[in-house]
Amino acid sequence: MKILFLTSHSPVGPDHGARLRARNLMLQLGQFGEVHLVLAGLYEDYVDHSNAASDSFRPIRVFDFEPWPITSFTDRIRYEIGSDYLNTHRARARSEDRAELRALVDDYDMVWVHGLRVANGFDLWNWPRTILDIDDIPSEVARNELANSAGIVATLRAVRQHWMWRRHEGRIFERFSALAVCSVEDRQRFIGAENVFVVSNGFDVPVEVPLRRRFLPLRIGFVGSLEYAPNAGGMRWFLGEVWPRLLESFPELTLRIAGKHSDRREWSDCKNVDGLGWVSDLDSEIASWALTIVPIFEGGGTRIKVSTAFSRKCPVVSTALGVYGYDVTDGNEMLISDSADGFGKACLRILEDHALGDALADHAWDRFLRNWTWASNSSRLADLVKVVAAKSVRSVAE
């Protein structure tokens, strides 16, 4: 098969969740045919995105989106209440690029589109032989924002966004052949719809079974870009509400933050906090942590930072939303709490009881090997490809 893979996330460069998903799905799809990459989006660092180090991830085209403002009253009304209005993100490809993309789609046996932002940015309603991959369901992102909104203005905005996206999501199957989501919970958002497949986020299996070493003074850690608002918001909550409680019991405890923008003063100036920026050797860094925190209250999809910690046999303390999409139990694979008091006590339990941390990490490691490696998606991807291939054959016959 000839497979066209469209994403706004270059598979090369410093890792983050969406980039890891794009890279590994491209690799997995390679078992079914020849995969060609197209990058499409708003690129400030155009050169970095267009010059992939590996031929496997070198894009055949890069389409740089331009602003697409809403200028008329009619368009504003369509944006608010129309389920077929495609200017959802205020950016799109140039007209000549849109025409080129349509020609490319016609030349491929299957198309994989990573996100509605990319699909709608080409102002194209009908995507034949195409799988839409939604790792963050927009209506769920808005619903989580609603749950954490403060004030009437923020609440009304979240309600409006939620119902706007629900209308768009209700027509996805008029536009695409199949839908890929990250979890069973996300699939349940489309109850009654056919051709919804779970393609989980995951992580690579280490070459050797990870060994943690207890670093003194004790360390805990967080992995994630603080350029991403849900990560930054969760970290502000943790530092303001939980971190002082931990320092009362462990004055020498250090928080290590690994990810883009974590080396900015907002984080690194906090007491006993090391903002590391992007870390190239994450294995060695996480091996020195007593636990990983996932203090997330906003956003959508599943967090690769969870499977990252599981794959390193590092104990995890998370909010309920932070572990959304993972079939885990509080007290078995990890500890879960949404309150500052409960989250802090969960961290202290692991810091004070090494055996508890080891037991949680071992249970999570076993589940990781069965369910959350990238290779575990192979059979699901095969089923998904068969559906799209069958639709392609029927279309040709007709």
C-alpha positions as CSV (number, residue, x, y, z in Angstrom):
1,M,0.0,0.0,0.0
2,K,0.9,3.6,-0.5
3,I,0.1,5.4,2.8
4,L,0.1,9.2,3.2
5,F,0.7,10.4,6.8
6,L,-0.4,14.0,7.6
7,T,0.6,15.6,10.9
8,S,1.6,18.9,12.3
9,H,4.2,17.2,14.5
10,S,7.5,16.4,13.0
11,P,8.6,12.9,14.1
12,V,12.1,14.2,14.7
13,G,13.3,16.5,17.4
14,P,13.0,16.7,21.2
15,D,10.3,14.3,22.3
16,H,6.8,15.2,23.4
17,G,3.6,13.2,23.4
18,A,2.2,14.1,20.0
19,R,5.7,13.7,18.4
20,L,6.1,10.3,19.9
21,R,2.7,9.3,18.6
22,A,3.4,10.5,15.1
23,R,6.8,8.8,15.0
24,N,5.7,5.4,16.3
25,L,2.5,5.2,14.2
26,M,4.5,5.9,11.1
27,L,6.8,3.1,12.0
28,Q,3.9,0.7,12.8
29,L,2.1,1.6,9.5
30,G,5.3,0.8,7.7
31,Q,4.5,-2.9,8.1
32,F,1.5,-2.4,5.7
33,G,3.2,-0.5,3.0
34,E,5.3,2.5,2.0
35,V,4.6,5.6,4.2
36,H,5.1,9.1,3.0
37,L,5.1,12.0,5.4
38,V,3.4,15.4,4.9
39,L,3.8,18.1,7.6
40,A,1.1,20.7,7.8
41,G,0.6,23.4,10.3
42,L,1.9,26.7,11.8
43,Y,5.7,26.4,11.8
44,E,7.9,29.0,13.4
45,D,10.9,26.7,13.2
46,Y,10.3,25.7,9.6
47,V,13.9,24.6,8.9
48,D,13.9,22.1,11.9
49,H,10.7,20.6,10.8
50,S,11.5,20.2,7.1
51,N,15.0,18.7,7.4
52,A,14.5,15.4,9.0
53,A,17.6,13.5,10.0
54,S,16.3,10.2,8.8
55,D,15.0,9.4,5.3
56,S,12.2,7.5,7.0
57,F,10.9,10.7,8.5
58,R,11.8,13.2,5.7
59,P,8.6,14.9,4.6
60,I,7.7,14.9,0.9
61,R,6.0,18.2,1.4
62,V,5.7,20.8,4.1
63,F,2.5,23.0,4.0
64,D,2.8,26.1,6.2
65,F,-0.6,27.3,7.2
66,E,-1.6,31.0,7.2
67,P,-4.0,32.9,9.4
68,W,-7.7,32.4,8.4
69,P,-9.6,35.1,10.2
70,I,-13.4,35.1,10.6
71,T,-14.4,38.4,9.0
72,S,-18.1,38.3,8.2
73,F,-21.2,38.1,10.4
74,T,-22.3,35.0,8.4
75,D,-19.1,33.2,9.1
76,R,-19.3,34.0,12.8
77,I,-22.8,32.5,12.9
78,R,-21.6,29.4,11.0
79,Y,-18.7,29.1,13.4
80,E,-21.0,29.2,16.4
81,I,-23.8,26.9,15.2
82,G,-22.7,25.1,12.0
83,S,-21.5,21.5,12.1
84,D,-20.0,21.8,8.6
85,Y,-17.9,25.0,9.0
86,L,-14.3,24.1,8.7
87,N,-12.6,27.3,9.9
88,T,-12.3,25.9,13.4
89,H,-8.7,26.8,14.2
90,R,-8.3,30.1,12.3
91,A,-5.5,28.8,10.1
92,R,-5.4,27.0,6.7
93,A,-3.1,26.1,3.8
94,R,-2.7,28.4,0.8
95,S,-5.1,27.7,-2.1
96,E,-2.3,26.2,-4.3
97,D,-1.2,24.0,-1.4
98,R,-4.8,22.8,-0.8
99,A,-5.1,21.9,-4.5
100,E,-1.8,20.0,-4.3
101,L,-2.9,18.1,-1.2
102,R,-6.1,17.0,-2.9
103,A,-4.1,15.6,-5.8
104,L,-1.8,13.8,-3.3
105,V,-4.8,12.2,-1.5
106,D,-6.1,10.8,-4.8
107,D,-2.8,9.1,-5.5
108,Y,-2.6,7.1,-2.2
109,D,-4.3,3.9,-1.1
110,M,-4.8,5.1,2.4
111,V,-4.4,8.5,4.2
112,W,-3.8,9.0,7.9
113,V,-4.6,12.5,9.3
114,H,-3.4,13.4,12.8
115,G,-6.0,15.8,14.2
116,L,-8.9,17.9,13.1
117,R,-6.7,21.0,13.0
118,V,-4.8,19.5,10.1
119,A,-7.8,18.1,8.3
120,N,-9.8,21.3,8.6
121,G,-6.8,23.5,7.7
122,F,-7.1,22.1,4.1
123,D,-10.7,23.3,3.9
124,L,-11.7,19.8,2.6
125,W,-14.9,18.1,3.7
126,N,-14.6,14.7,2.1
127,W,-11.5,12.6,2.9
128,P,-11.7,9.3,0.9
129,R,-9.8,6.3,2.2
130,T,-8.8,8.3,5.3
131,I,-8.3,7.6,9.0
132,L,-8.7,10.6,11.3
133,D,-6.5,10.2,14.4
134,I,-7.9,12.1,17.4
135,D,-5.5,11.8,20.3
136,D,-7.3,14.7,22.0
137,I,-11.1,14.8,21.5
138,P,-11.9,18.5,21.3
139,S,-15.2,18.3,23.1
140,E,-13.6,16.4,26.0
141,V,-10.9,19.1,26.3
142,A,-13.6,21.7,26.5
143,R,-15.6,19.6,29.0
144,N,-12.5,19.3,31.3
145,E,-11.9,23.0,30.9
146,L,-15.5,23.5,32.1
147,A,-14.9,21.4,35.2
148,N,-12.0,23.6,36.2
149,S,-13.3,27.0,35.0
150,A,-13.6,29.9,37.4
151,G,-16.1,32.6,36.7
152,I,-19.1,33.0,34.5
153,V,-17.2,34.1,31.4
154,A,-14.8,31.1,31.5
155,T,-17.7,28.7,32.2
156,L,-19.8,30.0,29.3
157,R,-16.9,29.9,26.9
158,A,-16.2,26.2,27.9
159,V,-19.9,25.3,27.4
160,R,-19.9,27.0,24.0
161,Q,-16.8,25.2,22.9
162,H,-18.0,21.8,24.2
163,W,-21.2,21.9,22.2
164,M,-19.6,23.4,19.1
165,W,-17.2,20.5,19.0
166,R,-19.8,17.9,19.8
167,R,-21.7,19.1,16.6
168,H,-18.5,18.7,14.5
169,E,-17.6,15.3,16.0
170,G,-21.2,14.1,15.3
171,R,-20.4,14.4,11.5
172,I,-16.9,12.9,11.5
173,F,-18.1,9.7,9.8
174,E,-19.5,11.7,6.9
175,R,-16.0,12.9,6.2
176,F,-13.6,10.1,7.1
177,S,-13.5,6.3,6.6
178,A,-12.5,5.5,10.2
179,L,-11.6,7.1,13.4
180,A,-8.6,6.3,15.7
181,V,-8.7,7.2,19.4
182,C,-6.4,6.7,22.3
183,S,-8.5,4.7,24.7
184,V,-11.7,2.7,25.3
185,E,-13.1,5.7,27.2
186,D,-12.6,7.9,24.1
187,R,-14.3,5.3,21.9
188,Q,-17.3,5.4,24.2
189,R,-17.8,9.0,23.3
190,F,-18.9,7.7,19.9
191,I,-21.3,5.0,21.0
192,G,-23.3,3.6,18.1
193,A,-20.7,4.7,15.5
194,E,-18.9,2.1,13.4
195,N,-15.3,2.1,12.6
196,V,-13.9,3.6,15.8
197,F,-10.6,1.9,16.7
198,V,-8.5,2.3,19.9
199,V,-4.9,2.9,19.0
200,S,-3.3,3.5,22.4
201,N,-0.4,5.7,23.3
202,G,2.5,3.8,24.6
203,F,6.3,3.7,24.9
204,D,9.2,1.6,23.7
205,V,10.2,-1.5,25.7
206,P,13.6,-0.9,27.2
207,V,16.4,-3.1,26.0
208,E,17.1,-4.1,29.6
209,V,14.7,-4.3,32.6
210,P,15.0,-0.8,34.2
211,L,16.8,-0.6,37.6
212,R,16.1,2.4,39.8
213,R,18.7,3.8,42.2
214,R,17.7,5.8,45.2
215,F,19.4,9.2,44.9
216,L,20.1,11.1,48.1
217,P,18.7,13.6,48.9
218,L,15.5,12.1,47.5
219,R,14.2,13.2,44.1
220,I,10.7,13.2,42.5
221,G,10.1,14.2,39.0
222,F,7.8,15.3,36.2
223,V,8.1,14.8,32.4
224,G,6.3,17.1,30.0
225,S,6.5,20.4,28.1
226,L,5.6,23.4,30.2
227,E,4.7,25.2,27.0
228,Y,1.6,23.0,27.1
229,A,-1.1,24.8,29.2
230,P,-2.5,21.7,31.0
231,N,1.1,20.7,32.1
232,A,1.9,24.3,33.2
233,G,-1.4,24.6,35.1
234,G,-1.0,21.3,36.8
235,M,2.6,22.2,37.9
236,R,1.4,25.6,39.3
237,W,-1.2,23.7,41.4
238,F,1.4,21.1,42.6
239,L,3.9,23.8,43.6
240,G,1.4,26.0,45.3
241,E,-0.8,23.3,47.0
242,V,1.3,20.1,47.4
243,W,5.0,20.9,47.3
244,P,5.2,22.8,50.6
245,R,3.5,19.9,52.4
246,L,6.2,17.5,51.1
247,L,9.0,19.8,52.1
248,E,7.7,19.9,55.6
249,S,8.4,16.1,55.9
250,F,11.4,16.0,53.6
251,P,13.2,19.4,53.7
252,E,15.9,18.2,51.3
253,L,13.5,16.7,48.7
254,T,14.1,17.9,45.2
255,L,11.6,18.2,42.3
256,R,13.2,17.5,38.9
257,I,11.2,18.8,35.9
258,A,12.2,17.5,32.5
259,G,10.6,19.1,29.4
260,K,10.5,22.2,27.2
261,H,10.5,25.5,29.1
262,S,11.0,23.8,32.5
263,D,14.2,25.7,32.8
264,R,12.4,29.1,32.9
265,R,12.5,31.1,36.1
266,E,8.9,30.5,37.0
267,W,9.9,27.0,37.8
268,S,13.6,26.9,38.5
269,D,13.4,29.8,41.0
270,C,11.1,27.7,43.3
271,K,12.6,26.1,46.4
272,N,14.3,22.8,45.7
273,V,13.1,22.7,42.1
274,D,15.5,21.8,39.2
275,G,14.1,22.9,35.8
276,L,16.1,20.7,33.5
277,G,14.7,21.8,30.1
278,W,14.7,19.0,27.5
279,V,16.6,16.0,28.7
280,S,18.3,13.7,26.2
281,D,19.0,10.8,28.5
282,L,15.6,10.4,30.2
283,D,16.3,6.8,31.2
284,S,19.1,7.8,33.6
285,E,17.2,10.8,34.9
286,I,14.0,8.9,35.8
287,A,16.1,6.1,37.3
288,S,17.1,8.5,40.1
289,W,13.5,9.5,41.0
290,A,11.6,8.0,43.9
291,L,8.3,8.7,42.0
292,T,6.8,10.6,39.0
293,I,4.0,13.1,39.5
294,V,1.1,13.6,37.0
295,P,-0.9,16.6,38.4
296,I,-3.2,17.2,35.4
297,F,-6.7,18.7,35.5
298,E,-7.2,19.8,31.9
299,G,-6.7,18.6,28.4
300,G,-7.7,15.4,26.6
301,G,-6.5,12.1,25.4
302,T,-4.0,9.9,27.3
303,R,-0.7,11.0,28.7
304,I,2.4,9.4,27.3
305,K,4.2,10.5,30.5
306,V,2.3,7.7,32.3
307,S,3.5,4.9,30.1
308,T,6.9,6.5,30.1
309,A,7.1,6.1,33.9
310,F,5.6,2.6,33.7
311,S,8.3,1.7,31.2
312,R,11.0,2.9,33.5
313,K,9.5,1.1,36.6
314,C,9.0,4.4,38.3
315,P,6.1,4.7,40.8
316,V,3.4,7.2,39.8
317,V,1.1,9.6,41.7
318,S,-1.5,11.1,39.5
319,T,-4.8,12.9,39.4
320,A,-7.8,11.0,37.9
321,L,-7.6,12.9,34.6
322,G,-3.8,12.4,34.5
323,V,-4.3,8.7,34.2
324,Y,-7.4,8.9,32.0
325,G,-7.5,6.2,29.4
326,Y,-5.3,3.8,31.4
327,D,-7.1,0.8,32.9
328,V,-5.4,1.0,36.3
329,T,-6.5,0.8,39.9
330,D,-5.6,3.1,42.7
331,G,-3.2,1.2,45.0
332,N,-2.3,-1.4,42.5
333,E,-0.4,0.2,39.6
334,M,-0.2,3.7,41.0
335,L,-1.7,6.1,43.6
336,I,-4.5,8.5,42.5
337,S,-5.9,11.6,44.1
338,D,-7.5,14.9,43.0
339,S,-7.1,16.8,46.3
340,A,-4.0,18.6,47.4
341,D,-4.1,16.7,50.7
342,G,-4.6,13.3,49.1
343,F,-2.0,13.9,46.4
344,G,0.5,15.0,49.0
345,K,-0.2,12.0,51.3
346,A,0.1,9.6,48.3
347,C,3.6,11.1,47.5
348,L,4.6,10.8,51.2
349,R,3.5,7.1,51.3
350,I,5.9,6.2,48.5
351,L,8.7,8.4,49.9
352,E,8.4,6.7,53.3
353,D,7.7,3.2,52.1
354,H,10.2,2.0,49.5
355,A,8.6,-1.4,49.3
356,L,5.2,0.2,48.4
357,G,6.9,2.1,45.5
358,D,8.6,-1.0,44.2
359,A,5.3,-3.0,44.3
360,L,3.4,-0.3,42.4
361,A,6.2,-0.1,39.8
362,D,6.3,-3.8,39.3
363,H,2.5,-4.1,38.8
364,A,2.6,-1.2,36.4
365,W,5.6,-2.7,34.5
366,D,3.7,-6.0,33.9
367,R,0.6,-4.1,32.6
368,F,2.8,-1.9,30.4
369,L,4.4,-4.9,28.7
370,R,0.9,-6.4,27.9
371,N,-1.0,-3.2,26.9
372,W,1.0,0.0,26.5
373,T,4.0,-0.7,24.2
374,W,3.8,0.7,20.7
375,A,4.0,-2.9,19.3
376,S,0.8,-3.8,21.2
377,N,-1.1,-1.7,18.6
378,S,-0.2,-4.0,15.7
379,S,-3.4,-6.1,15.6
380,R,-5.6,-3.0,16.1
381,L,-3.8,-1.2,13.3
382,A,-4.2,-4.3,11.0
383,D,-8.0,-4.2,11.7
384,L,-8.1,-0.5,10.9
385,V,-6.2,-0.9,7.7
386,K,-8.5,-3.7,6.6
387,V,-11.6,-1.5,7.0
388,V,-10.1,1.4,5.0
389,A,-8.8,-1.0,2.3
390,A,-12.2,-2.6,2.0
391,K,-13.8,0.8,1.6
392,S,-11.2,1.7,-1.1
393,V,-12.0,-1.5,-3.1
394,R,-15.8,-0.8,-2.9
395,S,-15.2,2.8,-4.1
396,V,-13.2,1.6,-7.1
397,A,-15.8,-1.0,-8.0
398,E,-18.6,1.6,-7.8
